[in-house]
Amino acid sequence: MAGGRKQTGIRRSDRLFDLIQILRDGRLHTARQLAERVEVSERTIWRDMATLKASGVPVEGERGVGYMITAAITLPPVNLTMGELEALHLAVAILGEASDPELAKSAASLAAKIDAVLPENSGPPEAGWGFAVHPYAFADARAGFKHMPALRDGVREQKVLRVSYLSLSGEKTTRLVRPLQLNYWGRVWTLSVWCDLRGGFRTFRVDRIDNVIDTGATFKPEAGKTLADFIAYQTAQHPHD
């Protein structure tokens, strides 16, 4: 390959990713072969290999010999608790708002990969709120997290909460609710409740909750108002205030 030929229209980060994919086969690749594959000069390949090594990628080799990856770099399966998933979600949301466009794009890519491997939850809201289906702003996702401690506590301790909520139609209401369950749908958390105002079950998007107040009152399970009743109700319809 001619030493001066350069790849156009591809960012370096994308090229480095392509090189990693090539090297993952475990075979030895010369700088010339790699240069031809990604359409850059051999000198550029030498610099790229040095960058990958410095970044911790297990690349071995040298000029005139070739390069190969000597160990797997695919992450093993990881079991996450809901708290860990919440923390990861928040971190991705924050990075998605980064001023660095490459970092923001990487955060979006990571969110998509996470969403793709999450187990499907039964009875998702109509039309779905997954990352790929409903790509609303990361800032919106981050906004609701300030209420998560109070909501989790309400679910665990069966506390009656006063929740101020802005519906998708723009209507702001305040409800007394019995929090029953928090669910994650891929960048969107929802709160399922028994709503005293409506006299029925409702599901709120956490990012649209404006305020949460602990009323000091608690509730005991009552027939027709429990989580089991909500799940049975949800099989027929999926309300989303």
N, C-alpha and C positions, 0 to 999 in steps of 0.2 A: 504494500500500500504506500502511496506517495506520502512523504512526511508532512506535507503542507495541507493535506485534505482535512477539512474540519466539518464537524457535525453542526448542523444549523437547526434552530427552532427547538432544541432540547436543552433543558436546564441541566446543570451539572448534577444536581441531586437525583434527577431522573436517570441520568446516565450511570451514576454509581449504583443505583438500584438495579438497572439492567445488567451491569457487570456482575453483581452479586448473584443474580438469577443464572447467569451463564456459568459461573464458577461453582455453583451448588452441585453440579453433577459429579464432583470429586475428581475430575480428570485434570491433567496438566494442560494449560492453555498458554501459548506463547503470546508475547505482547503484540506481535503482528496479527495473530488470529483474533485477539480481542479487539484490536484497532479496526480490523475489517468488519467485525460484527457490529460495532457501535459507531463506525464511520468517523473516527478521529485519528490523530497521528499517534505513533508509538510513544512519542515523548509525553503526550497527554495521558496515555495509559500508565506510564511510569509514575506520573504525578498522582493519578487516581489510585493506584495500588498503594502508594505511600499514605494517602489520605485514609483509605480503608483500614490499613494496619493501625494507624494512629487512632482510629475510631473504635478499635477493639474487635474488628471483624477478623476471624482467624484465617488470614491469608498468608500463605507461605510462598516463597519464590523470589527470583531476582532477575534482573535484565540478562538476556541471553540464554536463560534457562526456561522460564515460564512461571505461571502462577496457578495456584489451586487453593481451595478452601479445605482446611483440614478437619473441621468439626462442624456439626450441624448448628445453624443459627436460628432454626425455627423454635419458637417458644413451646414448651410442653403444655399440656392441658392444665388449667388452673381452676380450682373451685373457689368461687367468691361468695362471701356472705352478702346479704342485702345491704349491710352497712358499708362493706368494701365496694360494692357496686355503686352505691350512692356517692362515695368519695371519688371513685374513678370518673363517674358521670360529671361531677362538679368540676374536677380538674380539666376534663376535656372541654367543658363549657367555657371555662376561663381561658384556656388556650385558644379556643375558637374566636375569642375577641381580641387576640393579640394583634398588634400593629404590623408584625412581620407576616406578610401574606403567605410565605412558605410554611411558617409554623401554623397559621390558621388553617391552611389547606391540609396539613398533616393531621391536625386535630380532627377535621371533618372526616378524613380517610380512616383514622383510628376509630371514630365513632361508628362509621359504617361497618367496619370489620367486627366490632363488638356486637353491634345490633344483629349482624348476620349469624352469629353463633349463639345468641341467647336462646334458651328454650322458649317455645311458644307458650304463652299464657292462655288459659281457657277464657273464652268470652271477652275478647278485646272489644274496645269501643267500635262502633260502626265506622267503616272507612279506614280504620287503623290510624295510629299516631306514631308509627315507627319512624326512625331516622330518615329512611329513604322516601317514605310516603308523605311525611309532613315536615319538610325541612324548615321549620320556623327558626327565628334568630336564636343564637346561642345565649344572647343576653336574656331572653325570655326564660330559657331553661334555668339559668343561674338565679333569676329573680325569686323563684319559689323556694329555694333551698333555705332561706332564713327561717321559714316556717316549719321545716322538717322536724326539728327537735320537739316542738310543741305538739305536732301532729302524731309523731311516733308515741310520745308520752300519753296522748289522749287515747290512742288505740290500745296500748298496753294496760293502762290503768283505768280504762272505761270512764273517761272524763267527758262531761258535757262541755262542748266548746261553742263559743260564739264566733262565727266565721263570716267575714265580709268578703264578698265574691263578685267579680266582674264577669258576667256571662259573655259568650261569644257574640251575642247580639248587642253588647254594650250596656246591658242593664246591670246596675249595681244593687245587690241585696245583702242583707245581714240575716243569717240563719242560726238557730240553735240546733246543733247536730250531735248525733251519737256517732263518733268515728269508728268504723268497723275494719277497714283494711286500706293499706297503701299498696299500690301496684306500679310497676315500672314497665313502660311500653317502648323503650328505646328513645331516650332523650326526653320523654314525657313521663312524669309521675302523676298518678291520679289518687284521689281520696274518695273512697266509697263510704257513704254515711246513711243513717236514718235521719231524715229532715223533719223536724217538728212542724215547720211552717207549711211544707207541702204535704205532710202526713204520708210520706212514702220514701222510698230509697232514691238517692241521687248520687251521681259521680261528678266530682269537681276536678278540674285540672289544677294541680298545685301551683303552677306558675301564674294562674289567674286569681289566686287567693291574695287579697290585699291585706288582711289582718286576721289574727287568731287570738282569742282571749279565753283563758281558762276561767270558767264560771265558778269554779270551786265545788260544783255539784258532780256527782258520779251517777252512773246508771247500772242497772242490773239487766241481764238478758230477759227479754219479754218475747213471748210467742209472736211471730210475725215481724219482729224487728231485729233479728239476729243476723250474724254473718251467714249462717247456713240458709236462712230465709232469703237473704240478698242473692246468694249464689243460685238458688233455685229460681228466683225471679229473673236473674240475669240471663238464664238460658233461653228465655222467650223474647227479651228485648234488652237493648243496651242504651239506656238514657245517658246523655252527657250535657248537663246544664251549661 
